[in-house]
Amino acid sequence: MKTKTTTETEETKPRLALQARVLSRDRDGQTRDVTDQKPFGLKWVAEDGDLALYILGNCKNRLDLLFMAAES
């Protein structure tokens, strides 16, 4: 009977995994997962990234304005 020999394998480096979910809050305050839905899902964001960046930029500007208003 032959003995099994193993060949030396290359050492692998760990990989970083990113997982994202898109949550939406309605007017009643209930939160739901819309990751796989349109128009707010991840697929939509990936397909229309320019619009998503524009929307996020507007949100950031509004948050900055609210922060300045809260300071004064």
C-alpha positions in Angstrom: 0.0 0.0 0.0 1.4 3.4 -1.0 1.6 6.1 1.6 0.0 9.3 0.6 2.3 12.3 0.5 1.1 15.8 0.5 2.7 18.6 -1.4 3.5 21.8 0.2 0.8 24.3 -0.5 1.1 28.1 -0.5 -0.1 29.8 2.6 -3.2 31.9 1.9 -3.8 35.3 3.4 -7.2 36.1 5.0 -9.6 38.1 2.9 -11.8 40.9 4.0 -15.5 40.4 3.4 -17.9 43.3 3.2 -21.6 42.7 3.8 -24.1 45.5 3.5 -27.8 45.9 4.1 -30.1 48.7 3.2 -32.7 49.5 5.8 -35.6 51.9 5.2 -37.7 53.6 7.9 -41.2 54.6 6.9 -43.3 57.5 8.3 -44.6 55.3 11.2 -41.1 54.6 12.3 -41.0 51.0 11.3 -37.7 49.8 9.8 -37.6 47.2 7.1 -34.9 45.5 5.0 -35.0 46.7 1.4 -31.6 45.3 0.3 -33.1 43.3 -2.6 -35.8 45.7 -3.5 -36.1 48.6 -5.9 -35.6 51.6 -5.9 -33.4 51.5 -2.7 -31.7 48.1 -2.9 -28.1 47.4 -3.4 -28.5 46.3 -7.0 -30.1 49.7 -7.8 -27.3 51.5 -6.0 -24.7 49.5 -8.0 -26.5 50.1 -11.3 -27.0 53.8 -10.7 -24.0 54.8 -8.6 -23.8 58.4 -9.7 -27.4 59.1 -8.6 -26.7 57.3 -5.3 -23.6 59.5 -4.7 -25.6 62.6 -5.5 -28.3 61.6 -3.0 -25.8 60.8 -0.3 -24.1 64.1 -0.9 -27.4 65.9 -0.4 -28.0 64.0 2.8 -24.5 65.0 4.1 -25.2 68.7 3.2 -28.5 68.6 5.1 -26.9 67.0 8.1 -24.2 69.6 8.1 -26.9 72.3 8.0 -28.7 70.7 10.9 -25.5 70.4 12.9 -24.8 74.2 12.4 -28.4 75.0 13.3 -28.1 72.9 16.5 -24.9 74.6 17.5 -26.4 78.1 17.4 
